[in-house]
Amino acid sequence: MQDAGEADTGEGDDLFQGVNESAGEGIFANRELLNIDHVPDENRIVGRDKHIRELANELGPAVTGSPPNSVILYGKTGSGKSLVANHVMERAREEAQRRGNRLATVTVDCAQAKGEADTVQTIADSVNGPSSGVKVPTRGISTNEYYNRLWGILDQEYDAALITLDEVDQLGDDNVLMILSRAREAGKVDVPIGIVSISNKVNFREQMTERVKSSLGHNEFIFDPYDGEQLRQILEYRKDAFQDDVLEPGVIPKTAALAAQRHGDARKAIRLLRHAGDYAKNNDLDRVTEDHLELAQEQAEVERLKELIAGLPPHSKYVLYALANLTSDTREDEDWFRTTVIYDVYRKVCETRGTDHLTTDTIRGLLNELAFLEVTESNQEHGGMGKGTYKEHRLLWDPSVVFKMDPNPAQVDVDR
């Protein structure tokens, strides 16, 4: 048996011959640059200088240990909100350290957090250090105890804290915002805390309680979608991901133009470019051409949809399959469906999955979540005198994209 760490000089496994240390011989030089979570260098952040300065002005006092302002960042997915927040927080942490102050910085993806306790546990664990003597277990203690341990860590280890709650609207309520924003005022902690709330929903503030609105103030920044030229520049800065002379000259301009026309989403643009490279690599081609973009577009959409619904329960996907079946089985002008119709097809989907179906009320809630994520759209309709009201829903994605999320998609007989 080969010892751990000992190099194998054999021929290797044919199954993995295409995998190499350069992350894609012939096409990619550094594929990591095309990962969505890759944070570019300061001089590669495009079109957000004004937002960076404004956010730094609000959070700046934290570098001296003084109370920073809390801020809400709005904008569509891929408009640079998280990028700017993380960039400013990291520079603030470094500047605080230069001045001899200890600044805690942490970002929580609320779409992945499982409620309030998980969110606070993530914050406490992220800022904890071996010198604190505080343990932050993943489970087994109450939400209140997680808060108490967070306060203890902050008071002992830091002079100020900046906490970013990304996709904060996914938390379901504003308990975390209320407690964090009022912690110092309530005497829970001596350290000033600044909160950066990030949401894709421009009306998110209206969902807050008045107390939380008062605590957060009125510091709100809107991030507009990137235009074609900005997207082109963003992609040019990622060109190092490819080997020299692999990209045909028109690939980046076309990728930027497609993204600008459809959504202005930098993440989608980067993802599309990456999939075009993957297509060339997987088909043993030595160039990435404009034609590859069209071939890669659907796979990019599939990945984006998977990302959107990743935190939802399995039955949300079954509801999505029901809507996809209905949409693909009807004419283009008949794409709105009543909840009861969706529910009937959803039950058939559950049968193909060998699982029990949920109640109609539960499915209504799942449809509301899908509409909130802009995967579907909902309308309240009035049936006329004596017929009451009902809801209709439609799919905002092509059914083929939904079906391709799964190697064994639930395509059923609609039989309407």
C-alpha positions in Angstrom: 0.0 0.0 0.0 1.3 3.5 -0.9 2.3 5.6 2.1 0.4 8.9 2.5 2.3 11.8 0.8 4.4 9.4 -1.3 4.2 10.3 -5.0 2.9 7.6 -7.4 5.1 7.3 -10.4 2.7 5.0 -12.3 0.7 5.9 -15.4 -2.3 7.1 -13.4 -6.0 6.5 -13.8 -7.4 7.1 -17.3 -10.6 8.5 -15.8 -8.7 11.6 -14.5 -6.2 12.1 -17.4 -7.9 15.4 -18.2 -7.3 16.8 -14.7 -4.0 18.6 -14.3 -2.4 21.2 -12.0 -2.9 24.0 -14.4 -6.7 23.6 -14.1 -7.2 22.9 -17.8 -4.2 22.4 -20.1 -4.7 24.1 -23.4 -7.7 26.3 -22.4 -7.4 27.5 -18.8 -4.3 29.0 -17.2 -6.0 29.8 -13.9 -9.7 28.8 -13.9 -10.1 30.1 -10.3 -10.3 33.6 -11.7 -13.7 32.6 -13.2 -15.2 31.4 -9.9 -18.1 33.5 -8.8 -16.7 33.9 -5.2 -13.2 35.1 -6.5 -12.6 38.6 -5.1 -10.6 40.6 -7.6 -7.8 43.0 -6.7 -8.7 46.6 -5.9 -7.7 47.9 -9.3 -9.9 45.3 -11.0 -13.2 46.4 -9.4 -15.1 48.1 -12.1 -17.7 51.0 -12.0 -18.1 51.0 -8.2 -15.7 53.7 -7.0 -18.5 55.9 -5.8 -20.1 53.1 -3.8 -16.8 52.2 -2.3 -16.2 55.7 -1.1 -19.7 56.2 0.2 -19.7 52.9 2.1 -16.2 53.7 3.5 -17.6 57.0 4.8 -20.3 55.2 6.7 -18.2 52.4 8.1 -15.0 54.5 8.6 -15.4 55.4 12.3 -14.9 51.7 13.1 -11.2 51.8 12.3 -10.7 54.0 15.4 -13.1 52.0 17.6 -15.9 54.6 17.3 -19.5 53.7 16.4 -19.9 53.2 12.6 -23.2 53.7 10.8 -25.3 50.8 9.6 -26.1 50.6 5.9 -28.5 48.8 3.5 -27.3 47.9 0.0 -29.9 47.2 -2.6 -29.6 46.0 -6.2 -30.1 43.0 -8.5 -28.0 39.9 -8.2 -24.5 40.4 -9.7 -24.5 44.2 -9.4 -21.4 44.3 -7.1 -23.1 44.7 -3.6 -21.2 41.8 -1.9 -18.0 42.6 -3.7 -18.0 46.2 -2.5 -19.0 45.4 1.1 -16.3 42.7 1.4 -13.7 45.0 -0.2 -14.4 48.0 2.1 -14.6 45.8 5.2 -11.2 44.2 4.5 -9.6 47.6 3.9 -11.2 48.8 7.1 -9.8 45.9 9.0 -6.3 46.5 7.7 -6.4 50.2 8.4 -7.7 49.5 12.0 -4.8 47.1 12.5 -2.3 49.7 11.2 -3.7 52.2 13.8 -3.4 49.6 16.6 -7.1 48.8 16.8 -8.8 45.5 16.7 -11.7 45.4 14.2 -13.8 42.3 13.8 -15.2 41.7 10.2 -17.4 38.9 9.2 -19.8 38.2 6.3 -22.7 35.8 6.6 -24.6 34.3 3.6 -28.1 34.4 5.1 -29.4 32.2 2.1 -27.3 29.4 3.5 -27.9 30.0 7.2 -30.6 28.0 8.8 -32.4 30.7 10.8 -31.4 33.0 13.6 -29.4 30.6 15.8 -27.3 29.4 12.8 -26.6 33.0 11.7 -25.4 34.1 15.2 -23.3 30.9 15.6 -21.6 31.7 12.3 -20.8 35.3 13.3 -19.5 34.2 16.7 -17.4 31.4 15.3 -16.0 33.6 12.6 -14.7 36.3 15.0 -13.6 33.9 17.7 -10.0 33.2 18.4 -8.0 30.8 20.6 -7.2 33.6 23.1 -10.8 34.2 23.9 -11.3 31.0 25.8 -14.9 30.9 24.5 -16.2 27.8 22.8 -18.8 28.2 20.0 -20.3 24.8 19.2 -22.2 24.2 16.0 -25.3 23.0 18.0 -26.4 22.1 21.5 -26.9 25.6 23.0 -29.8 28.1 22.8 -29.9 31.1 20.5 -29.7 33.4 23.5 -26.5 31.6 24.6 -25.0 32.1 21.1 -25.6 35.8 21.5 -24.1 35.8 25.0 -20.9 34.1 23.7 -20.7 36.6 20.8 -20.9 39.5 23.2 -18.1 38.0 25.3 -15.9 37.4 22.3 -16.4 41.0 21.0 -15.8 42.6 24.4 -12.7 40.6 25.1 -11.0 40.5 21.6 -12.1 43.7 19.7 -12.6 47.4 19.7 -15.3 47.5 17.1 -17.1 45.1 14.7 -18.5 45.2 11.1 -21.0 42.5 10.2 -22.3 42.0 6.7 -25.6 40.1 6.4 -25.7 39.1 2.7 -29.2 38.3 1.3 -30.6 39.4 4.6 -34.1 39.1 3.3 -33.7 35.3 3.5 -33.7 35.3 7.3 -37.5 35.4 7.4 -37.7 38.0 10.2 -35.6 40.9 11.5 -34.7 39.5 15.0 -31.0 39.3 14.2 -31.0 42.9 12.9 -32.9 44.1 15.9 -30.6 42.5 18.5 -27.3 43.3 16.7 -28.2 46.9 16.0 -29.4 47.5 19.6 -26.8 45.4 21.5 -24.7 48.3 22.7 -27.6 50.5 23.5 -29.1 47.6 25.5 -25.9 47.1 27.5 -25.2 43.6 26.0 -21.8 44.6 24.7 -19.4 47.6 24.9 -18.1 47.2 21.4 -19.7 49.4 18.7 -21.2 47.3 15.9 -21.9 48.3 12.3 -24.2 46.3 10.1 -24.2 46.1 6.3 -27.4 44.5 5.1 -27.5 43.4 1.5 -30.7 42.6 -0.3 -31.9 42.0 -3.9 -35.3 43.4 -2.8 -35.6 47.2 -3.0 -38.7 47.0 -0.7 -36.9 45.1 2.0 -36.8 48.0 4.4 -40.6 48.1 4.4 -40.6 44.6 5.9 -38.7 45.7 9.0 -40.3 46.7 12.3 -40.2 50.4 13.2 -37.6 49.8 15.9 -35.2 48.2 13.5 -35.7 50.9 11.0 -34.9 53.5 13.7 -31.7 51.6 14.7 -30.4 51.2 11.2 -31.1 54.8 10.2 -31.6 55.8 6.6 -28.3 55.0 5.0 -29.3 53.2 1.8 -27.3 52.7 -1.4 -28.8 51.4 -4.7 -26.5 49.4 -7.1 -27.7 49.6 -10.7 -27.0 46.7 -13.1 -23.7 46.9 -15.0 -23.8 48.3 -18.5 -22.1 46.6 -21.5 -18.8 48.5 -21.3 -18.5 47.8 -17.5 -19.2 44.1 -18.1 -16.6 44.0 -20.9 -14.0 45.5 -18.6 -14.9 43.1 -15.8 -14.4 40.2 -18.2 -11.2 41.6 -19.6 -9.8 41.6 -16.0 -10.6 37.8 -15.8 -9.0 37.0 -19.2 -5.9 35.8 -17.3 -7.9 32.7 -16.5 -7.2 31.5 -20.0 -4.1 30.5 -21.8 -2.6 33.0 -24.2 -4.4 33.3 -27.6 -7.2 30.8 -26.6 -10.0 33.4 -26.6 -11.0 34.6 -30.0 -11.2 38.5 -30.1 -15.0 38.7 -30.2 -15.7 36.3 -27.3 -15.5 38.9 -24.4 -17.4 41.7 -26.2 -20.1 39.3 -27.2 -20.3 37.8 -23.6 -20.6 41.4 -22.3 -23.3 42.3 -24.8 -25.4 39.3 -24.1 -25.2 39.9 -20.4 -26.0 43.6 -20.7 -29.1 42.9 -22.9 -30.5 40.2 -20.6 -29.7 41.2 -17.0 -26.5 43.3 -16.4 -25.4 40.6 -14.0 -21.6 40.3 -13.7 -21.8 36.9 -12.1 -23.8 35.5 -15.0 -21.4 37.1 -17.5 -18.4 35.5 -15.7 -20.3 32.2 -15.4 -21.1 32.2 -19.2 -17.5 32.9 -20.1 -16.4 30.0 -17.8 -18.9 27.6 -19.4 -17.7 28.5 -22.9 -14.2 27.6 -21.8 -15.4 24.4 -20.3 -17.2 23.5 -23.5 -14.0 24.0 -25.5 -11.9 22.0 -23.0 -14.4 19.1 -22.7 -14.6 18.8 -26.5 -10.8 18.9 -26.9 -10.8 22.2 -28.8 -7.9 24.6 -28.7 -9.9 27.8 -29.1 -12.9 29.4 -27.4 -15.2 31.0 -30.1 -18.3 33.1 -30.1 -20.3 30.1 -31.1 -19.4 28.4 -27.8 -21.2 31.1 -25.9 -24.6 30.1 -27.3 -23.8 26.4 -26.5 -22.8 27.3 -23.0 -25.7 29.7 -22.2 -28.2 27.1 -21.1 -25.7 25.4 -18.8 -24.9 28.8 -17.2 -28.7 29.3 -16.6 -29.0 25.9 -15.1 -26.2 26.6 -12.6 -27.7 29.9 -11.7 -31.2 28.4 -11.0 -29.6 25.7 -8.8 -27.8 28.5 -6.9 -31.1 30.4 -6.4 -33.0 27.4 -4.9 -30.1 25.8 -3.1 -31.5 26.7 0.4 -35.1 25.6 -0.3 -36.6 22.3 0.8 -36.8 19.4 -1.8 -40.6 20.0 -2.3 -39.8 23.5 -3.7 -38.1 21.8 -6.6 -41.1 19.4 -7.0 -43.3 22.5 -7.3 -40.9 24.0 -9.8 -41.1 20.7 -11.9 -44.9 20.9 -11.8 -44.8 24.4 -13.2 -42.2 23.4 -15.8 -44.4 20.5 -16.9 -47.4 22.8 -17.2 -45.5 25.5 -19.1 -44.0 23.1 -21.6 -47.3 21.5 -22.3 -49.3 24.6 -23.1 -49.3 27.4 -25.7 -47.0 30.4 -25.1 -50.0 32.6 -24.3 -51.2 30.3 -21.6 -48.4 30.4 -19.1 -50.3 31.4 -15.9 -51.7 28.6 -13.7 -53.9 28.5 -10.6 -52.5 27.1 -7.4 -54.9 24.1 -7.5 -53.8 23.2 -11.1 -50.1 23.3 -10.0 -50.9 21.3 -7.0 -52.5 18.5 -9.0 -49.3 18.2 -11.2 -47.1 18.5 -8.1 -48.7 15.4 -6.6 -47.8 13.5 -9.8 -44.2 14.7 -9.5 -44.2 13.4 -5.9 -45.4 10.0 -7.1 -42.4 9.8 -9.5 -40.1 10.7 -6.6 -41.7 8.1 -4.3 -42.5 10.6 -1.7 -45.6 11.8 0.1 -47.1 15.1 -1.1 -47.5 18.1 1.3 -50.7 20.1 1.9 -52.1 22.7 -0.4 -51.4 25.4 2.2 -47.8 24.4 2.4 -47.4 24.5 -1.4 -48.9 28.0 -1.4 -46.1 29.0 1.0 -43.4 27.3 -1.3 -44.9 29.2 -4.3 -44.5 32.4 -2.3 -40.9 31.7 -1.6 -40.2 30.9 -5.3 -41.9 34.2 -6.3 -39.8 36.0 -3.7 -36.6 34.6 -5.3 -38.0 35.7 -8.8 -38.0 32.1 -10.0 -41.7 32.4 -10.5 -44.2 35.3 -10.6 -47.6 35.4 -8.8 -50.8 37.4 -9.4 -54.0 37.8 -7.3 -57.0 37.3 -9.6 -60.7 38.2 -9.0 -63.1 35.6 -10.2 -66.1 37.9 -10.4 -69.3 38.2 -8.5 -69.6 35.3 -6.0 -66.4 33.5 -7.1 -63.9 35.1 -4.8 -60.2 35.6 -5.5 -57.5 33.1 -6.4 -53.8 33.2 -7.2 -52.1 32.4 -10.5 -48.4 31.7 -11.0 -46.0 31.5 -13.9 -42.5 30.3 -14.4 -39.9 32.9 -15.2 -37.4 30.4 -16.5 -37.4 28.3 -19.6 -38.8 24.8 -18.7 -35.8 23.1 -20.3 -33.5 24.9 -17.8 -35.6 23.6 -14.9 -35.5 20.0 -16.2 -31.7 20.1 -16.7 -31.1 20.8 -13.0 -31.5 17.0 -12.4 -30.1 14.1 -14.4 -33.4 12.4 -13.8 -36.0 15.2 -14.1 -39.6 14.7 -13.1 -41.4 15.0 -16.4 -45.0 13.8 -16.0 -48.2 13.6 -18.0 -50.0 16.9 -17.3 -53.4 15.5 -18.5 -55.4 18.7 -18.1 
